Amino acid sequence: MFSLFFLKITVILYFLAAGVYLFSFVNKDEKLDLIGSFILQLGILCHLISIGDYVASTYDAGLDFNHFPFLTLIYFIVAVVYLMYRHKYKVKYVGFFYLLIPLLFLFMGISSKSGLADFHSLSPDSIHFYSVFSFLALSLLTVSFVSSIFYLTQNSRLKNKSFDFWFHRLPDLKTLDGMTYGSTLLGFIFLTLSILSGVVHYHGKGMKLFSGNGHEGIILLPWLAYVIYFQIRAYQGKLGKRLSIIAILSYLIQLVVVFAMFGFHRY
């Protein structure tokens, strides 16, 4: 049985970390930012313990992911990536905004009628590499999405010479460019792997990928959008306003497609 105790502690720590990050942003307080990062690391540790407890308790009988709260892993992955970027680029104050979308997933799970342990469970047949790669891609591209919005915001303030509240709290353009490109590249790799693993899974069941109603074809939309992104990136050599907009739109397409696919097919 998935450890409800550690999962509940994890959720509390995740929400608490986001709240402390928000206060650190408003007050531009480095100490609060450090405290938020420490709480976030504790949450990640509890999350790992809860996953380990689940694996240990179901290993002998064969892993059963029917009640595994997969969408909570989006927060976990985003948190880890953010902390890595925070250390690499010395990013401060903006942690709340990177955790905001994953927080929505957590909130959906907590408020669901099925309870915390059954948070948006996937059927046993759906648990394969497609699911894992899709959630990894979505998590990494969430970081890209937020960084792209910040890039547009900061770029606009520099052009208008508006050195206001937001300007003094957001990372510089070079940092945002590095965070966006790194997370987009990794997210695109996992997105590609999710599509390829889906094709393999289909053929393994003796089915054709784009047969029937053709809903499967929508998985190519975000992939093609990111192909365009990298083509422009290779030409421009930096993020820029146009590329930021493409990254934002591509993520929104990816977000819709992932949940649409799980609605159309329980892999």
C-alpha positions as CSV (number, residue, x, y, z in Angstrom):
1,M,0.0,0.0,0.0
2,F,1.3,3.4,-0.9
3,S,2.4,5.2,2.2
4,L,-0.4,7.7,3.0
5,F,1.5,9.2,5.9
6,F,4.6,10.2,4.0
7,L,2.4,11.3,1.0
8,K,0.4,13.6,3.2
9,I,3.6,15.0,4.8
10,T,5.0,15.5,1.3
11,V,2.0,17.5,0.2
12,I,2.1,19.7,3.3
13,L,5.8,20.4,2.8
14,Y,5.3,21.1,-1.0
15,F,2.5,23.6,-0.2
16,L,4.6,25.2,2.6
17,A,7.6,25.5,0.4
18,A,5.6,27.3,-2.3
19,G,4.1,29.6,0.3
20,V,7.5,30.6,1.7
21,Y,8.8,31.1,-1.8
22,L,5.9,33.5,-2.5
23,F,6.7,35.5,0.7
24,S,10.4,35.6,-0.3
25,F,9.4,37.0,-3.8
26,V,7.1,39.7,-2.4
27,N,9.6,40.8,0.3
28,K,12.8,40.1,-1.8
29,D,14.1,38.2,1.2
30,E,17.1,35.9,0.6
31,K,16.7,34.1,4.0
32,L,13.1,33.2,3.2
33,D,14.2,31.9,-0.1
34,L,16.8,29.7,1.6
35,I,14.1,28.4,4.0
36,G,11.8,27.7,1.1
37,S,14.5,25.7,-0.7
38,F,15.2,23.7,2.5
39,I,11.5,22.8,3.0
40,L,11.3,21.9,-0.7
41,Q,14.2,19.5,-0.2
42,L,12.5,17.9,2.8
43,G,9.4,17.4,0.7
44,I,11.4,15.7,-2.1
45,L,13.0,13.4,0.5
46,C,9.6,12.5,1.9
47,H,8.3,11.9,-1.6
48,L,11.2,9.5,-2.3
49,I,10.5,7.7,1.0
50,S,6.8,7.3,0.1
51,I,7.7,5.9,-3.3
52,G,10.2,3.6,-1.8
53,D,7.7,2.4,0.7
54,Y,5.2,1.7,-2.0
55,V,7.7,-0.3,-4.1
56,A,8.8,-2.3,-1.1
57,S,5.3,-3.1,0.0
58,T,4.2,-4.3,-3.5
59,Y,7.4,-5.8,-4.8
60,D,6.8,-9.4,-3.7
61,A,3.3,-9.5,-5.1
62,G,4.4,-7.7,-8.3
63,L,4.2,-3.9,-8.6
64,D,0.7,-2.7,-9.0
65,F,0.5,0.9,-10.1
66,N,-3.3,1.0,-10.2
67,H,-3.3,3.4,-7.3
68,F,0.0,5.2,-7.8
69,P,-0.5,9.0,-7.8
70,F,1.5,9.6,-11.0
71,L,0.7,13.3,-11.4
72,T,2.3,14.1,-8.1
73,L,5.6,13.2,-9.8
74,I,5.3,16.4,-11.9
75,Y,5.8,18.5,-8.8
76,F,8.7,16.2,-7.8
77,I,10.5,16.5,-11.1
78,V,9.9,20.3,-11.4
79,A,11.2,20.8,-7.9
80,V,14.4,18.8,-8.5
81,V,15.0,20.7,-11.8
82,Y,14.3,24.1,-10.2
83,L,16.7,23.4,-7.3
84,M,19.4,22.3,-9.8
85,Y,19.0,25.6,-11.8
86,R,18.8,27.5,-8.6
87,H,22.2,26.2,-7.6
88,K,23.7,26.5,-11.1
89,Y,22.5,30.0,-11.9
90,K,22.1,31.4,-8.4
91,V,18.4,32.0,-9.0
92,K,16.4,33.6,-6.2
93,Y,12.9,34.5,-5.2
94,V,11.0,32.9,-8.2
95,G,10.5,29.4,-6.9
96,F,6.7,29.9,-6.3
97,F,6.1,30.5,-10.0
98,Y,7.9,27.3,-11.1
99,L,5.9,25.3,-8.6
100,L,2.5,26.9,-9.3
101,I,1.4,24.5,-12.1
102,P,2.5,21.4,-10.2
103,L,0.6,22.8,-7.2
104,L,-2.6,22.7,-9.3
105,F,-2.1,19.0,-9.9
106,L,-1.6,18.4,-6.2
107,F,-4.7,20.4,-5.4
108,M,-6.7,18.4,-7.9
109,G,-5.5,15.2,-6.2
110,I,-6.3,16.4,-2.7
111,S,-9.8,17.5,-3.6
112,S,-10.7,14.5,-5.7
113,K,-13.5,12.3,-4.4
114,S,-11.4,9.2,-4.8
115,G,-9.0,10.3,-2.1
116,L,-5.3,11.1,-1.9
117,A,-4.0,7.7,-2.6
118,D,-6.1,7.3,-5.8
119,F,-5.0,10.7,-7.2
120,H,-5.7,10.5,-10.9
121,S,-4.7,6.8,-11.0
122,L,-3.9,5.3,-14.3
123,S,-5.1,1.8,-15.3
124,P,-2.5,-1.0,-15.1
125,D,-2.3,-1.2,-18.9
126,S,-1.4,2.5,-19.1
127,I,1.8,2.1,-17.1
128,H,4.7,1.8,-19.5
129,F,7.4,3.9,-20.9
130,Y,5.0,6.2,-22.7
131,S,3.5,7.3,-19.4
132,V,6.9,7.8,-17.7
133,F,8.4,9.7,-20.6
134,S,5.3,11.8,-21.0
135,F,5.3,13.0,-17.4
136,L,9.1,13.7,-17.6
137,A,8.6,15.7,-20.7
138,L,5.6,17.6,-19.3
139,S,7.6,18.4,-16.1
140,L,10.7,19.7,-17.9
141,L,8.7,21.7,-20.3
142,T,6.8,23.3,-17.4
143,V,10.2,24.8,-16.4
144,S,10.7,26.0,-20.0
145,F,7.2,27.5,-20.0
146,V,7.7,29.6,-16.9
147,S,11.2,30.7,-17.9
148,S,9.8,31.8,-21.3
149,I,7.1,33.9,-19.6
150,F,9.8,35.5,-17.4
151,Y,12.0,36.1,-20.4
152,L,9.2,38.1,-22.2
153,T,8.5,40.0,-19.0
154,Q,12.1,40.9,-18.3
155,N,12.8,41.7,-22.0
156,S,9.8,44.1,-22.1
157,R,11.1,45.9,-19.0
158,L,14.5,46.3,-20.3
159,K,13.2,47.7,-23.6
160,N,10.9,50.1,-21.8
161,K,13.5,50.9,-19.2
162,S,11.0,50.0,-16.5
163,F,13.1,49.0,-13.5
164,D,10.2,48.1,-11.3
165,F,9.1,45.5,-8.8
166,W,9.3,42.6,-11.3
167,F,12.6,43.7,-12.8
168,H,14.5,43.5,-9.5
169,R,13.2,40.0,-8.7
170,L,13.3,38.1,-12.0
171,P,16.5,36.5,-13.2
172,D,18.5,38.2,-16.0
173,L,17.9,37.3,-19.7
174,K,21.1,35.2,-20.0
175,T,20.0,33.1,-17.0
176,L,16.5,32.7,-18.4
177,D,17.8,31.8,-21.8
178,G,20.0,29.0,-20.3
179,M,17.1,27.7,-18.1
180,T,14.7,27.7,-21.0
181,Y,17.0,26.0,-23.5
182,G,18.2,23.3,-21.2
183,S,14.8,22.3,-20.0
184,T,13.3,22.5,-23.5
185,L,16.0,20.3,-24.9
186,L,15.6,17.6,-22.3
187,G,11.8,17.9,-22.4
188,F,11.9,17.4,-26.2
189,I,14.1,14.3,-25.9
190,F,11.6,12.7,-23.4
191,L,8.7,13.8,-25.6
192,T,10.3,12.0,-28.6
193,L,10.9,8.9,-26.4
194,S,7.3,8.9,-25.3
195,I,6.1,8.9,-28.9
196,L,8.6,6.2,-29.9
197,S,7.6,4.0,-27.0
198,G,4.0,4.5,-27.8
199,V,4.6,3.3,-31.4
200,V,6.5,0.2,-30.0
201,H,3.6,-0.4,-27.5
202,Y,1.1,-0.3,-30.3
203,H,3.0,-2.7,-32.6
204,G,3.5,-5.0,-29.6
205,K,-0.3,-5.3,-29.3
206,G,-0.6,-5.9,-33.1
207,M,-2.3,-2.5,-33.7
208,K,-1.5,0.3,-36.1
209,L,-0.7,3.7,-34.5
210,F,-2.8,5.9,-36.6
211,S,-5.7,3.6,-37.3
212,G,-9.3,4.1,-36.3
213,N,-10.4,7.5,-35.3
214,G,-7.0,9.1,-35.7
215,H,-6.9,10.6,-32.2
216,E,-3.3,9.3,-31.8
217,G,-2.2,11.8,-34.5
218,I,-2.4,14.7,-32.0
219,I,0.7,13.5,-30.2
220,L,2.7,14.8,-33.1
221,L,1.4,18.4,-32.7
222,P,3.6,19.4,-29.7
223,W,6.6,17.5,-31.2
224,L,6.3,19.4,-34.5
225,A,5.9,22.7,-32.5
226,Y,9.2,22.0,-30.7
227,V,10.9,21.1,-34.0
228,I,10.1,24.6,-35.2
229,Y,11.4,26.0,-31.9
230,F,14.8,24.3,-32.4
231,Q,15.0,25.4,-36.0
232,I,14.5,29.0,-35.1
233,R,16.8,28.6,-32.1
234,A,19.6,27.3,-34.4
235,Y,19.1,30.3,-36.7
236,Q,18.9,33.0,-34.0
237,G,21.3,31.5,-31.5
238,K,19.4,32.8,-28.5
239,L,15.9,32.8,-27.0
240,G,14.4,36.1,-28.1
241,K,10.8,37.3,-28.0
242,R,9.6,35.1,-31.0
243,L,11.1,31.9,-29.6
244,S,9.7,32.6,-26.1
245,I,6.2,32.8,-27.6
246,I,6.7,29.6,-29.5
247,A,7.9,27.8,-26.4
248,I,4.8,29.0,-24.5
249,L,2.4,27.9,-27.2
250,S,4.2,24.6,-27.6
251,Y,3.8,23.9,-23.9
252,L,0.1,24.7,-23.9
253,I,-0.3,22.3,-26.9
254,Q,1.7,19.6,-25.0
255,L,-0.4,20.1,-21.9
256,V,-3.7,19.6,-23.8
257,V,-2.4,16.7,-25.8
258,V,-1.1,14.7,-22.8
259,F,-4.4,14.7,-21.0
260,A,-6.4,14.3,-24.2
261,M,-4.4,11.2,-25.0
262,F,-5.0,9.7,-21.6
263,G,-8.7,10.4,-22.1
264,F,-8.8,8.8,-25.5
265,H,-6.7,5.7,-24.7
266,R,-5.7,3.9,-21.5
267,Y,-2.4,2.5,-22.8
